[in-house]
Amino acid sequence: MNALSDILRREIRHCGPIPFARFMDRALYCPELGYYDRFANTVGRAGDYFTSVSVGPLFGELLARQFADWLAAVPGEPRHLVEAGAHDGQLAHDLLAWLPRNRPDVWNRLEYWVLEPSTRRQEWQRQKLAEFAPRIRWVDAWERVAERAVRGVVFSNELLDAMPVHRLGWDATEQRWFEWGVGLEGDRFVWRRLAGESGNALAPRVGESAEVSWPLASLAPVNLPAELLAVLPDGFTTEVRPQAVRWWTQAASRLGVGHLLTFDYGLRGEEFFTPERSKGTLRAYHAHRLSPDVLADPGAQDLTAHVNFSSLQTAGEAAGLRTEGCWPQGVFLTRLVQTDSAASAISTPAQARQFQTLTHPEHLGARFRVLVQSRSPPGSSPVLCRP
Ligand SMILES: C[S@@+](CC[C@H](N)C(=O)[O-])C[C@H]1O[C@@H](n2cnc3c(N)ncnc32)[C@H](O)[C@@H]1O
């Protein structure tokens, strides 16, 4: 029996079809029943998907090298390394194992923060990171952090693709967007077109992580050329993720000096509107396979959709950050190891294999990108990004 399915069915029977963002939020984050609260071991060979972290420790070690250089350039103290989406704590472990041995100058003056809203995931992280615990502070939300309080680096790997999306469809006759919701046929979850503004007016409830009450007018993709809309086929489907934009804005406003970056698979805004993406980028994964039904078995499969890097870039710039670049992961990591201080980063056959997987365009090198933005100390020249 799937208890989460029953909870969602009751809700739909009571309220009518719910926005897909609400379904995705519950499927991933319902305490104890949602996918990311149920399983610590979703990543890697035994789980449902691979990440750059599950390839091996090299990803964390390379990031540690780059972060150490950036942190060393932050004037004064304290200096912070803030990770979000730490999940089981493996990336933090790889970074924290490398830093004290290789950059004691940075490590000795560093505070490591894990931004983690879930108490269950915090427990997994505390276990994995027990040896470093005295140096780590857990924070459950950006709201607990003062504006401009972070001096250093805020980073994440595959965080934003795991945030709920609203799924929109294009009505070519009426020349307007509508929102897809989730309804029921018997006991089966099915797609339902929501009825305009009132269709997604469900208010968030106490203790829930995602807002689902975004008015449709605020969800519609912006800045699409009239020529594109004129030829967009009826039913063209895409996703928008206001929660990620809000998260990025919050992160940017907390950054007093330093870098904000995220690795993820995603696209620039215009790349969502191509014929091969006419059904959108929303996917479900189970045991490394694409699942045929995104709505099946909520809480038992991973749900994900591409990140819109343009919307993040715009949000960061609006909060006063400077965009350093948005590179394919392969380009970013390759340039990083070409610098003098990282020349020795790849010295064993295992590291060479990991590097190949992380950077080769047919593995993770092109599918993943990294957006890097920064804020310089007042009155100084910009803290430049190496690549
Ligand atoms: C795909 S996993 C990535 C795990 C890890 N970073 C890696 O690369 O292997 C996404 C993680 O982001 C977490 N997450 C989602 N929303 C979050 C938020 N607002 N703050 C912090 N973590 C969040 C999820 O719970 C999950 O643990």
The ligand as an SDF file (V2000), in Angstrom:
LIG
                    3D

 27 29  0  0  0  0  0  0  0  0999 V2000
   19.1770   15.1600   -6.6550 C   0  0  0  0  0  0  0  0  0  0  0  0
   19.5370   15.3000   -4.9690 S   0  0  0  0  0  0  0  0  0  0  0  0
   21.2490   15.8290   -5.0990 C   0  0  0  0  0  0  0  0  0  0  0  0
   22.1190   15.2190   -4.0590 C   0  0  0  0  0  0  0  0  0  0  0  0
   23.5760   15.6770   -4.0170 C   0  0  0  0  0  0  0  0  0  0  0  0
   23.7480   17.1160   -4.0610 N   0  0  0  0  0  0  0  0  0  0  0  0
   24.3780   15.0320   -5.1250 C   0  0  0  0  0  0  0  0  0  0  0  0
   24.8300   15.7400   -6.0010 O   0  0  0  0  0  0  0  0  0  0  0  0
   24.5640   13.8120   -5.1030 O   0  0  0  0  0  0  0  0  0  0  0  0
   18.6800   16.8070   -4.5350 C   0  0  0  0  0  0  0  0  0  0  0  0
   18.6970   17.1180   -3.0580 C   0  0  0  0  0  0  0  0  0  0  0  0
   18.2450   18.4750   -2.8800 O   0  0  0  0  0  0  0  0  0  0  0  0
   17.4260   18.5130   -1.7190 C   0  0  0  0  0  0  0  0  0  0  0  0
   16.6150   19.7530   -1.6890 N   0  0  0  0  0  0  0  0  0  0  0  0
   15.5050   20.0570   -2.3680 C   0  0  0  0  0  0  0  0  0  0  0  0
   15.0510   21.2960   -2.0640 N   0  0  0  0  0  0  0  0  0  0  0  0
   15.9210   21.8010   -1.1740 C   0  0  0  0  0  0  0  0  0  0  0  0
   16.0300   23.0570   -0.4870 C   0  0  0  0  0  0  0  0  0  0  0  0
   15.1340   24.0410   -0.6620 N   0  0  0  0  0  0  0  0  0  0  0  0
   17.0640   23.2370    0.3410 N   0  0  0  0  0  0  0  0  0  0  0  0
   17.9960   22.2720    0.5240 C   0  0  0  0  0  0  0  0  0  0  0  0
   17.9490   21.0620   -0.0830 N   0  0  0  0  0  0  0  0  0  0  0  0
   16.9160   20.8230   -0.9200 C   0  0  0  0  0  0  0  0  0  0  0  0
   16.6370   17.2270   -1.8540 C   0  0  0  0  0  0  0  0  0  0  0  0
   16.0430   16.8750   -0.6570 O   0  0  0  0  0  0  0  0  0  0  0  0
   17.7490   16.2570   -2.2360 C   0  0  0  0  0  0  0  0  0  0  0  0
   18.3810   15.7860   -1.0870 O   0  0  0  0  0  0  0  0  0  0  0  0
  1  2  1  0
  2  3  1  0
  2 10  1  0
  3  4  1  0
  4  5  1  0
  5  6  1  0
  5  7  1  0
  7  8  2  0
  7  9  1  0
 10 11  1  0
 11 12  1  0
 11 26  1  0
 12 13  1  0
 13 14  1  0
 13 24  1  0
 14 15  1  0
 14 23  1  0
 15 16  2  0
 16 17  1  0
 17 18  1  0
 17 23  2  0
 18 19  1  0
 18 20  2  0
 20 21  1  0
 21 22  2  0
 22 23  1  0
 24 25  1  0
 24 26  1  0
 26 27  1  0
M  CHG  2   2   1   9  -1
M  END
$$$$
